Amino acid sequence: HFGIGSPIVACSIMGIMFGDVQSGVIIGASLQALYLGQIQPGGALPSDKGFATFIGGSLAIASGGGVEAAIAMAVPLGVLGVVLFQFFMTTNAAFAHKADKYAEAGDGKGIARTNIMASIPTGIAYILIYTLANYFGVDFVQSILGALPAVVTEALGVAAKIIPAVGFAMLLKYTLLKGQEWLIVFFIMGFVLVKNTGFNIVSLVLF
């Protein structure tokens, strides 16, 4: 989840595979910003970063569409991914109930086996969908996305611009602990330096 499933890592690897590392890193960083503040309260997934990364990100790198293409595909793809995610979480509840029975019997191996049994069909389905989407290309994905009403995609486009800001706000909330509110000075200083100098993120961090 935090390794190869992370957009910045996955897109960088795909950039190496496609022979365009720079685009992979840039697109990965842009998609990562969309999901910085993502939390999953009660198992509710707001947007599926797997669909956004392994379909939207990879097709954007392969086609040379850049960040704009990646984000344009990522937002609606994330919604489609949520639908599939909720479907599997619902069907996998059967395995959870089976694991409960093993737990009552004190069968640890049975619980572990149940987890594996639930993961296999889910994994196969995701791999199959990712493979088909990448094999048939952008036209195939766009035909699927075309089924979404225009008002939905427009609303998602607006949300995509808000999500990174929410993500940074949540990171600040975790950073600025009680009694350490003065650390906001570094945030303000960093913002001013980036907006008014030639500092990039790397030089800013080192500074």
Secondary structure as UniProt FT lines:
FT   TURN            4..5
FT   HELIX           7..18
FT   HELIX           21..34
FT   TURN            35..37
FT   HELIX           41..43
FT   HELIX           49..51
FT   HELIX           52..57
FT   HELIX           58..63
FT   HELIX           66..91
FT   HELIX           93..104
FT   TURN            105..106
FT   HELIX           108..136
FT   HELIX           138..145
FT   TURN            146..147
FT   HELIX           150..175
FT   TURN            178..179
FT   HELIX           181..183
FT   HELIX           184..196
FT   HELIX           201..206
//
